[in-house]
Each structure stands twice: as C-alpha cells, then as structure tokens.
Amino acid sequence: MSIQASTETVGLRESKKRETRQSISDHATRLFVEQGFERTTIAEIATAARVAKKTVTNYFARKEDLALDHQDEFAASLARTVAGRAAGESALAALRRAFLASAAAQDPVAGFAGRRFSRMIADSPTLSTCLRGLHDRREDALAEVLAEATGTSADDITPCTAAALLGGVHRVLFRRIQELTLAGRGNPEIAAIIGEEAAAAFDLLEPALAGYATAPHPEASRTRTDS
C-alpha cells in the first residue's frame, strides 16, 4: 500500500470515529432531554445510535461524559485565556475581555445551552454535581497558570485566592445565564443582560486584581536580558 493510500485510510478511519462519537452524543442528548438523565440507560443510547453498548462506553467512559462532552474545553478555558493574554494585559483584563466576547457570541461554554438542555442539568443531581466539579477543575487550572505567571508555587495563597475570586465571578455569571434561560429569556436578551452584569461583577475585582499577573512587554524582557 502506498503512503498516500495509507494516509487516506487512516483519515477515513478517524473521520468515521468522529462521526460515530458525534452520533452517540447526539442520541444521548436527545434521550436525556426527553427522559431525564437518571432515567436514561446506556443500553437505550446504544439502541438509538445503532451501536453496541460496549461501543458507547469505549467512546464515553462515564455516563456524564455523554451529557457534558466539552468538559476539557470548559475546564481549561480560563487558564488558556490567561496564558494567551496580550502584553501589558492583566489576568483580570484578559478574562473580562474573553467573557464579554463569549457572552456576545452566546457561547455554550459560557452557559448558553438552551432551555431544554439547561433544564436537563438542573433536574439531574448527578449532572449538577458534575458541573460543580468542572468549575473546581477550571479554578485549579487557573491557579496553576497564575502561579506560573507570577513566579510563585502552585499552592501559594496568592494565586489560589486570585483564582478563587476570578473563578467565582465566572461561576456566578454561568449560574445567572442558566437562571435566565430557565426563566424563558432568549439568548439575545440574556446576552444583553449578562453583558451589563458581567461588567459590574468584574469591576468589583478591580481594586484587588487590576495589576495582578500582567503580561510583560517584549521590550521589557529584552532589556532585562541585555542588562
């Protein structure tokens, strides 16, 4: 077999895997929304997706992973924003900017999941607990990046406290989006409301974190190196 043919075969195989995974996820979400998370079984999901039960568990180790399939992206989102902040931009400024952009875009990762999906999570003790754990993971990842950015250890009180404050604002805003969604507000209206409320929430952190973990300018780094 030629290298090109082998590459195409691998590409088709990976594409098929992605399609299968997406199909399983889509059918699972539909059943969770219709029946409730706790009442839906893996066997029912496998039947709906026309795959073996073992196939479902091969793609999704836990039942919760079928409902919340963007967990890694969610958990890494705040840390990734801070790691990629612009020169001269503080962690707070970067996270404020990123959140306002995601709210304007009505990003599902920020909480814009739709009324039926939000109700599914709110009605499920398992998923509600899982979501709290994801917020914890996101805060822990943020603390690590803040520690690295400020040259302190990961268990130092300062980056841990800063991460708790910044993560706490995001928890409150996420919950607020969920509340407005369940109250029947549409995404455009929620985005407008949350934009104003987010600005007020982030303003509360300005006195403590305005200059914290500010990314250096390249010129400053070169000057220190030269000297």
N, C-alpha and C positions, 0 to 999 in steps of 0.2 A: 504494500500500500504506500502511495506517495505521501510526502509530508503534508501536502495541501489537502489530500483526501482525508488523512488522519485528523488534521485540524478541523475540517468541516464536520467530521463525525463527532468529535468532542464538542464542537459548538452546538450541533443539533441535540446532543445528549443533554447538555447544560440547559438549552432552551426548553427541552421537554420537562426537565426537572422543575424549572421555574414555573412553567405552565401548570404542572401538577400541584405544586405548592400553592399557587395562587387559587387554583380551583378548590382545593381543600379549604383554604382560608375563607373564600367567598361563601361556600356552602355552610361552613361552620358559623360564620357571622349571621347568615340568614336564619339558621335554626336557633341560634342564641337569642336573636331579636324576637323571633316568633314564639319561642317556647320558654325562654329564660335560660340562663347559663347553667344553673344547677340541674335543671330538668333534662337537659340535652346530653346524650351519651356519645362516646367516641364511635360506637357501632352505628348510630344513626348518621353521624357525619360521614363515615366511610361509605355507607349505603348511598347517601345523597351525592357524594363525589364519585361514586362508582370505582372505588379503590378498596383494597383490603384494609382491615383495621390496623394491621401492622404497618402499612404504608403511612397512615396518618401519624402514628407515634414515631415513625422514623423521621418525618419532617418536623414534627412538633412534639418535643419531649414531654411537655405538660399541657394539660387542657387549657390553662390560662393563656398559653402562648398562641393558641388559635384565636383568641378574642383580642389580645393585645400584641399584635405581631410587629409593632415598631418599638419594642422595648429598648433595644440597644441604642437606637437613634435618640429616643427620649432621654435615656439616662446620660448620654454623652453630650447632649445639646448645649448645656450651659458651659461646661468645660471647653467644648470646642469653640464656642463664641469668644471666651476669654483668651484662649490660646491664639486665636486669629485676630485679636484686636489690633487696631491701627496704631502706628507710632504716636505717642502722646495721648493715647486714649486710655482711660482708667477701666478697670473691670466693670464698675457700675455703669459708666457711659456706654460701654460695648453691649452690656446686657440690656440696658434700656433701649438702645437703638435696635437691637435684634428682636426684642419682644414687640416693640411697636410695629416693626416691619411684618412680623409673623401675624400679628393681630389684623393688620390691614389686609394681609393676604388670606385671612381666615384659615390659617394653617391648622390641620387636625392635631398636629403635635402640640400646639398651644392650647388645645381643648375644643376646637371647633369640629366636633364629631357628629353633629346632628342629633335631633331629639330622640329618635328610637335607640340609637347606639348609646347615648348618654343615659337613657332610662335603663337600658340593659345593665350598665355598670352600676348605677345607683341601686338597683334592685338586687344585686348579687353581693352577698357578704364576701365571697371568695375574690371577686374582681376588685371590690373596694379595698380589700386588704392588699392585694397585689399592687394596686395603683399607689397606695401609700408607700409600699416598699420601693417602687420605682422612683418616687420623689426622694426617698432616702438615698438611693443609689446615685441619683443625679447630684444631690448635695455633696455626697462623699467625693465624687469625681471632681466637682468644682473645688472643693477644699484642697485636693491634691494639686490642681493646676495653679491655684492661688499661692500655695506654699512654694511651688517651683518658681513662680513669677516673682516672688518676694524674697527668695533665697532662705526660706525657713523650712523646718521639718514638717512633714505631713500631719503630725499630731500636735503641732504648736497651736496654742489657744487662739492666736490672731486669725490665721486663715480659716480655722474651723468656725470661729464666730462670724467672720465675714461671709463664709459660705452659708451659714445658717440664716443670716439676715437676707442675703440675696436669694437663696433658695426659698425662704419663707414668703417673700413677695411673690415669687412665681407660683408657689402653692396656692396662695390666696387668689391670685388672678385666674389660675386654672379652675379653681372651685367656683369662682364668680361666673366664669364663662359657662360652666356646667349648670349653675343655678338659673342663669338667664335662658339657656337653651331649654331646660325642663319647664320653664315658665311660658314657653311658647314664642319667645322672641326669635326673629330671623337672624341669620348670620350677619347681614349688613348692619342691622340695628345694634347687634351685640358688639360688632367691631367698633362702631362709633362710641358706644358707651364705655367699652373696656379701654379704648384709647385714652379717653379723658381720665378714667380711674387709675390706669397704669401710670400715667404721668404724675398724678398725685401720690401714688404709692412709692414710686422711685424717688420723688422729691424728699420723702421722709428719711431716706437713707443718705442724702447728700451731705449733711453735716458730719457724718461719721466716715463715709467712704468715698467722698468726692475725688481724692487724690490717691486712693489705695490701688496698688498693683497697676500703676500706669506704665504702659509700654514705653521703653526708651526710644529716642530718636536715633537713627543710624549714625548721624553725625556725632552725637554724644558718645556712642560706643566706640567709634573710631578714635575720638580724641583721647579717651581713657586708655585705649590700647597703645596709641602713639606715645603718650606720656609715660 
